[in-house]
Amino acid sequence: QVQLVESGGGLVQPGGSLRLSCVVSRSIVSFYATGWYRQAPGKQRELVATITAIGRTNYGDSVKGRFTISRDNIKKTVYLQMNSLKPEDTAIYYCNAQIITAGTSDDYWGQGTQVTVSS
């Protein structure tokens, strides 16, 4: 069983920064990719950022240049540094870990952490 525990969410003013953390219950590099998704009220869950086992990163268009994903393999933790936050970044942020086996994908999710950007 894979467990992912997020932390670091909260209330921040526009233009501010937050860093989210996701502790994974097993080695990060055992997954095809780990990353972050978000879901705002009334909207579908969307990609924020992912990082593959070999370190390749991918970002959603709306966060490119403002957010940075990183990881610490020893601590089994994935981070999301969020800068220049905007009100439209308000959402629940979910940590994700993906395993691909024989062409099928298994996704694991954390419980989510709320990020609110408001003055």
Residue pairs with C-beta under 8 A, 6 or more apart in sequence:
1 25
2 24
2 25
2 26
2 97
2 108
3 24
3 25
3 108
4 22
4 23
4 24
4 25
4 95
4 96
4 97
4 108
4 109
4 110
5 22
5 23
5 95
5 110
5 111
6 20
6 21
6 22
6 93
6 94
6 95
6 110
6 111
6 112
6 113
7 20
7 21
7 22
7 23
7 113
8 18
8 19
8 20
8 21
8 113
9 18
9 20
9 93
9 113
9 114
9 115
10 18
10 114
10 115
10 116
11 116
11 118
12 18
12 85
12 115
12 116
12 117
13 85
13 117
13 118
13 119
14 85
14 86
14 87
14 117
14 118
14 119
15 84
15 85
16 85
16 117
17 81
17 82
17 83
17 84
17 85
18 82
18 85
18 115
19 79
19 80
19 81
19 82
20 36
20 79
20 80
20 82
20 93
20 95
20 113
20 115
21 77
21 78
21 79
22 34
22 36
22 77
22 78
22 79
22 80
22 95
22 110
23 75
23 76
23 77
24 31
24 34
24 76
24 77
24 78
24 95
24 97
25 76
26 76
27 73
27 76
28 34
28 53
28 71
28 73
28 76
28 77
28 78
28 97
29 53
29 73
30 53
30 99
31 53
31 97
31 98
31 99
32 52
32 53
32 98
32 99
32 100
32 105
33 50
33 51
33 52
33 53
33 97
33 98
34 50
34 51
34 71
34 78
34 95
34 96
34 97
34 98
35 47
35 48
35 49
35 50
35 51
35 58
35 69
35 78
35 95
35 96
36 48
36 49
36 50
36 69
36 78
36 80
36 93
36 94
36 95
36 96
37 45
37 46
37 47
37 48
37 93
37 94
37 96
38 45
38 46
38 48
38 89
38 91
38 92
38 93
38 94
38 115
39 45
39 46
39 91
39 92
39 94
39 112
40 88
40 90
40 91
40 92
43 91
45 94
46 60
47 58
47 59
47 60
48 59
48 60
48 63
48 67
48 69
48 80
48 93
49 57
49 58
49 59
49 60
49 63
49 67
49 68
49 69
49 80
50 57
50 58
50 69
50 96
51 57
51 58
51 69
51 70
51 71
51 78
57 69
59 67
59 69
62 88
63 82
63 89
66 82
66 83
66 84
66 85
67 80
67 81
67 82
67 83
68 80
68 81
68 83
69 78
69 79
69 80
69 81
70 78
70 79
70 81
71 77
71 78
71 79
72 79
78 95
80 93
82 89
82 115
85 115
85 117
86 117
87 117
87 118
88 117
89 115
89 117
90 115
90 116
90 117
90 118
91 115
92 112
92 113
92 114
92 115
93 112
93 113
93 114
93 115
94 109
94 110
94 112
95 109
95 110
96 107
96 108
96 109
96 110
97 107
97 108
98 105
98 106
98 107
98 108
99 105
99 106
99 108
100 106
